[in-house]
Amino acid sequence: NIICPVLAAGVKSGRMKLDAAKMVPKSELQRFMLQLGATPIATLVATDNTGNMDPLDIFHMNNHKALEHGLSSGIRDPLPKNRIYLDELLNFANGNGEFTASELMAAGQQFSTPDHQEQLVGDHKVAANADAVSSVFANFMLPILGRCAPHINHYPSQNCSGKQNFMRSDDLEGLFWDNSFPNDFVFFPAESAAV
């Protein structure tokens, strides 16, 4: 079980390969981030000298303070996955069943409350300055996986005329619950971006 939905989808899709010890070599993690168009994260991976990502013990990221994003939604972390929290996230969709930065920020703020964090039995309590869930949703996930991202286009068939960057409810459900990228998501060749 992999707590990060993006990394879990990378493994399930075969886009990120595990080594014989079921770990992700640093070079493989970097290559996968480039395929996502996450060049800043690929650079962070390339320059990391802590040993935490060389190799990445992808099945043991929970409660590892150097590897967790910060506060958790509780959907995947702590394990097992929690359908109630996923449904809570999906309830924040706008009238079109979509999530722009506004909906993701609102959901993330709800998940970041002390009351919500206290419910996550078995999860470590992170420092007060940890990344809020809203930051992970709106500043990482949406810019990289969104359907009308201004600098990254993973959905060449998506009409973005007059639209803000967004994710659909089924995009989020597939990612968080099924470890899957949307069917029409197109990866970049890792060779197309340099670190």
Secondary structure as GFF3:
##gff-version 3
##sequence-region A 1 195
A	DSSP	alpha_helix	5	12	.	.	.	ID=ss1
A	DSSP	alpha_helix	26	36	.	.	.	ID=ss2
A	DSSP	alpha_helix	39	47	.	.	.	ID=ss3
A	DSSP	three_ten_helix	58	60	.	.	.	ID=ss4
A	DSSP	alpha_helix	83	90	.	.	.	ID=ss5
A	DSSP	beta_strand	98	99	.	.	.	ID=ss6
A	DSSP	alpha_helix	101	111	.	.	.	ID=ss7
A	DSSP	alpha_helix	114	118	.	.	.	ID=ss8
A	DSSP	alpha_helix	133	135	.	.	.	ID=ss9
A	DSSP	pi_helix	136	141	.	.	.	ID=ss10
A	DSSP	alpha_helix	142	145	.	.	.	ID=ss11
A	DSSP	beta_strand	167	168	.	.	.	ID=ss12
A	DSSP	alpha_helix	169	178	.	.	.	ID=ss13
A	DSSP	three_ten_helix	190	192	.	.	.	ID=ss14
###
